Amino acid sequence: MARTGAFWDGIEGRTPMPQAARTLGFELLDADPDAGTITVQFEGAQAFTNPFGEVLGGFLAAMLYDTLGPALLATLPAGQFIETLDLQCSFTAPARPGRLVGQGRVVARDADIATLDGSLIDHTGTVVATATATARVVVLDEGQE
């Protein structure tokens, strides 16, 4: 049975992928909605770098945002979406342009509030950034999805 909902509709091409995800080079590698885990890939583009050739932290934070949110989104049925209440990032190593893999998970969910965490890993296996977030599950109005 095909999954539906805002996340799966974008992944399956039934709706356009969000522009921000396309800009970051978002690609789904694996998702386990039952476990609340996801693995995604991004492209740390040269255009995202500072004068030292490192990917700016703001882009790393955006990649983590687009890892943690989808970990929860992938678990939701059609008609539900999320609002991110907070995002806390830590930058642990310089990130060079190239492939960056995001691993995210739903740590806990109590009613409509979920706690999320994840990491961003470069091509050498080095964790370059980590994040935690809190999100609220919301019901969409008809026609909003």
LUMFI-822529 format. One record per residue (C-alpha): residue number from 0; residue in three letters; chain; x, y, z. Coordinates in nm, 4 decimals, padded with zeros to 6 digits, always signed. Example, Ala and Ser with C-alpha at 12.3 -4.5 7.8 and 13.67 -1.06 7.14 Angstrom:
BEGIN
(0 'ALA' 'A' (+01.2300 -00.4500 +00.7800))
(1 'SER' 'A' (+01.3670 -00.1060 +00.7140))
***
This chain:
BEGIN
(0 'MET' 'A' (+00.0000 +00.0000 +00.0000))
(1 'ALA' 'A' (+00.1387 +00.3400 -00.0985))
(2 'ARG' 'A' (+00.1956 +00.5877 +00.1810))
(3 'THR' 'A' (+00.0290 +00.9266 +00.1541))
(4 'GLY' 'A' (+00.0629 +01.2571 +00.3340))
(5 'ALA' 'A' (+00.2604 +01.5751 +00.2786))
(6 'PHE' 'A' (+00.6017 +01.4067 +00.3053))
(7 'TRP' 'A' (+00.5251 +01.0959 +00.1006))
(8 'ASP' 'A' (+00.3356 +01.2893 -00.1676))
(9 'GLY' 'A' (+00.6484 +01.5007 -00.2279))
(10 'ILE' 'A' (+00.8824 +01.2002 -00.2247))
(11 'GLU' 'A' (+00.6603 +01.0059 -00.4656))
(12 'GLY' 'A' (+00.6217 +01.3040 -00.7009))
(13 'ARG' 'A' (+00.2482 +01.3494 -00.6434))
(14 'THR' 'A' (+00.3188 +01.7056 -00.5272))
(15 'PRO' 'A' (+00.6220 +01.9256 -00.5955))
(16 'MET' 'A' (+00.9180 +01.8913 -00.3621))
(17 'PRO' 'A' (+00.9548 +02.2079 -00.1515))
(18 'GLN' 'A' (+01.1939 +02.4598 -00.3078))
(19 'ALA' 'A' (+01.4116 +02.4702 +00.0056))
(20 'ALA' 'A' (+01.4625 +02.0922 -00.0101))
(21 'ARG' 'A' (+01.5536 +02.1138 -00.3797))
(22 'THR' 'A' (+01.7985 +02.3970 -00.3089))
(23 'LEU' 'A' (+01.9716 +02.1838 -00.0447))
(24 'GLY' 'A' (+01.9863 +01.8811 -00.2771))
(25 'PHE' 'A' (+01.7527 +01.6758 -00.0528))
(26 'GLU' 'A' (+01.7326 +01.3077 -00.1416))
(27 'LEU' 'A' (+01.5639 +01.0389 +00.0662))
(28 'LEU' 'A' (+01.7933 +00.7420 +00.1289))
(29 'ASP' 'A' (+01.5857 +00.5494 +00.3828))
(30 'ALA' 'A' (+01.2889 +00.5967 +00.6117))
(31 'ASP' 'A' (+01.1360 +00.3696 +00.8735))
(32 'PRO' 'A' (+00.8124 +00.5378 +00.9834))
(33 'ASP' 'A' (+00.7433 +00.2659 +01.2406))
(34 'ALA' 'A' (+01.0786 +00.3321 +01.4111))
(35 'GLY' 'A' (+01.0595 +00.7096 +01.3470))
(36 'THR' 'A' (+01.3971 +00.7184 +01.1715))
(37 'ILE' 'A' (+01.5146 +00.8699 +00.8462))
(38 'THR' 'A' (+01.8340 +00.8985 +00.6451))
(39 'VAL' 'A' (+01.8597 +01.1710 +00.3814))
(40 'GLN' 'A' (+02.1315 +01.3175 +00.1655))
(41 'PHE' 'A' (+02.2143 +01.6784 +00.0811))
(42 'GLU' 'A' (+02.4605 +01.8477 -00.1492))
(43 'GLY' 'A' (+02.6835 +02.0953 +00.0294))
(44 'ALA' 'A' (+02.7153 +02.3197 -00.2744))
(45 'GLN' 'A' (+03.0126 +02.5482 -00.3350))
(46 'ALA' 'A' (+02.7622 +02.8355 -00.3308))
(47 'PHE' 'A' (+02.6993 +02.7559 +00.0392))
(48 'THR' 'A' (+03.0582 +02.8207 +00.1501))
(49 'ASN' 'A' (+03.2359 +03.0929 +00.3440))
(50 'PRO' 'A' (+03.5738 +03.2444 +00.2411))
(51 'PHE' 'A' (+03.7500 +02.9432 +00.4001))
(52 'GLY' 'A' (+03.5663 +02.6992 +00.1731))
(53 'GLU' 'A' (+03.3505 +02.5590 +00.4539))
(54 'VAL' 'A' (+02.9737 +02.5167 +00.4300))
(55 'LEU' 'A' (+02.8132 +02.7934 +00.6379))
(56 'GLY' 'A' (+02.6483 +02.6854 +00.9622))
(57 'GLY' 'A' (+02.3176 +02.8324 +00.8509))
(58 'PHE' 'A' (+02.3049 +02.5857 +00.5620))
(59 'LEU' 'A' (+02.4003 +02.2990 +00.7941))
(60 'ALA' 'A' (+02.1171 +02.4062 +01.0276))
(61 'ALA' 'A' (+01.8768 +02.4114 +00.7316))
(62 'MET' 'A' (+01.9886 +02.0597 +00.6361))
(63 'LEU' 'A' (+01.9312 +01.9387 +00.9918))
(64 'TYR' 'A' (+01.5919 +02.1133 +00.9941))
(65 'ASP' 'A' (+01.5123 +01.9230 +00.6738))
(66 'THR' 'A' (+01.6243 +01.5983 +00.8400))
(67 'LEU' 'A' (+01.4478 +01.6186 +01.1753))
(68 'GLY' 'A' (+01.1153 +01.7454 +01.0410))
(69 'PRO' 'A' (+01.0848 +01.4698 +00.7794))
(70 'ALA' 'A' (+01.1643 +01.2055 +01.0437))
(71 'LEU' 'A' (+00.8346 +01.3042 +01.2069))
(72 'LEU' 'A' (+00.6506 +01.3909 +00.8840))
(73 'ALA' 'A' (+00.7164 +01.0413 +00.7460))
(74 'THR' 'A' (+00.5172 +00.8955 +01.0378))
(75 'LEU' 'A' (+00.2067 +01.1089 +00.9829))
(76 'PRO' 'A' (-00.1053 +01.0246 +00.7838))
(77 'ALA' 'A' (-00.2530 +01.2488 +00.5168))
(78 'GLY' 'A' (-00.4116 +01.5601 +00.6647))
(79 'GLN' 'A' (-00.1433 +01.6186 +00.9276))
(80 'PHE' 'A' (+00.1705 +01.8333 +00.9191))
(81 'ILE' 'A' (+00.4158 +01.9758 +01.1708))
(82 'GLU' 'A' (+00.5118 +02.3108 +01.3144))
(83 'THR' 'A' (+00.8677 +02.3326 +01.4456))
(84 'LEU' 'A' (+00.8679 +02.4946 +01.7886))
(85 'ASP' 'A' (+01.2446 +02.5066 +01.8368))
(86 'LEU' 'A' (+01.5685 +02.3890 +01.6788))
(87 'GLN' 'A' (+01.9028 +02.3755 +01.8590))
(88 'CYS' 'A' (+02.2153 +02.3129 +01.6500))
(89 'SER' 'A' (+02.5741 +02.2392 +01.7429))
(90 'PHE' 'A' (+02.8548 +02.2536 +01.4898))
(91 'THR' 'A' (+03.1202 +01.9932 +01.5679))
(92 'ALA' 'A' (+03.3575 +02.0001 +01.2697))
(93 'PRO' 'A' (+03.4080 +02.2028 +00.9520))
(94 'ALA' 'A' (+03.1927 +02.0830 +00.6630))
(95 'ARG' 'A' (+03.3429 +02.0911 +00.3162))
(96 'PRO' 'A' (+03.1353 +02.1020 -00.0028))
(97 'GLY' 'A' (+03.0015 +01.7677 -00.1159))
(98 'ARG' 'A' (+02.7691 +01.4972 +00.0036))
(99 'LEU' 'A' (+02.6306 +01.5342 +00.3565))
(100 'VAL' 'A' (+02.4082 +01.2674 +00.5097))
(101 'GLY' 'A' (+02.1419 +01.3518 +00.7649))
(102 'GLN' 'A' (+02.0208 +01.0950 +01.0131))
(103 'GLY' 'A' (+01.7140 +01.1871 +01.2142))
(104 'ARG' 'A' (+01.4785 +01.0244 +01.4585))
(105 'VAL' 'A' (+01.1675 +01.0824 +01.6607))
(106 'VAL' 'A' (+01.2930 +01.0493 +02.0183))
(107 'ALA' 'A' (+00.9519 +01.0752 +02.1831))
(108 'ARG' 'A' (+00.5976 +01.1796 +02.1044))
(109 'ASP' 'A' (+00.3300 +01.2709 +02.3558))
(110 'ALA' 'A' (-00.0030 +01.3549 +02.1906))
(111 'ASP' 'A' (+00.0756 +01.6364 +01.9447))
(112 'ILE' 'A' (+00.4276 +01.7242 +02.0722))
(113 'ALA' 'A' (+00.7381 +01.5387 +01.9521))
(114 'THR' 'A' (+01.1061 +01.5571 +02.0426))
(115 'LEU' 'A' (+01.3487 +01.4984 +01.7562))
(116 'ASP' 'A' (+01.7243 +01.4641 +01.7166))
(117 'GLY' 'A' (+01.9747 +01.4031 +01.4439))
(118 'SER' 'A' (+02.3174 +01.4486 +01.2978))
(119 'LEU' 'A' (+02.4836 +01.5526 +00.9749))
(120 'ILE' 'A' (+02.7768 +01.3422 +00.8556))
(121 'ASP' 'A' (+03.0314 +01.4215 +00.5826))
(122 'HIS' 'A' (+03.1809 +01.1821 +00.3252))
(123 'THR' 'A' (+03.4585 +01.0781 +00.5685))
(124 'GLY' 'A' (+03.2093 +00.9699 +00.8378))
(125 'THR' 'A' (+03.2751 +01.2770 +01.0528))
(126 'VAL' 'A' (+02.9771 +01.4251 +01.2361))
(127 'VAL' 'A' (+02.9836 +01.7921 +01.1347))
(128 'ALA' 'A' (+02.6678 +01.9050 +01.3159))
(129 'THR' 'A' (+02.3958 +01.7792 +01.5487))
(130 'ALA' 'A' (+02.0531 +01.9115 +01.6364))
(131 'THR' 'A' (+01.7531 +01.8621 +01.8572))
(132 'ALA' 'A' (+01.4061 +01.9992 +01.7944))
(133 'THR' 'A' (+01.0568 +02.0096 +01.9335))
(134 'ALA' 'A' (+00.7639 +01.9976 +01.6921))
(135 'ARG' 'A' (+00.3864 +02.0075 +01.7129))
(136 'VAL' 'A' (+00.1655 +01.7878 +01.4951))
(137 'VAL' 'A' (-00.1188 +01.9898 +01.3437))
(138 'VAL' 'A' (-00.4271 +01.8969 +01.1461))
(139 'LEU' 'A' (-00.4440 +02.0672 +00.8083))
(140 'ASP' 'A' (-00.7559 +02.2340 +00.6789))
(141 'GLU' 'A' (-00.9044 +02.0675 +00.3707))
(142 'GLY' 'A' (-00.7270 +02.1888 +00.0593))
(143 'GLN' 'A' (-00.4224 +02.3040 +00.2609))
(144 'GLU' 'A' (-00.2146 +01.9931 +00.1928))
***
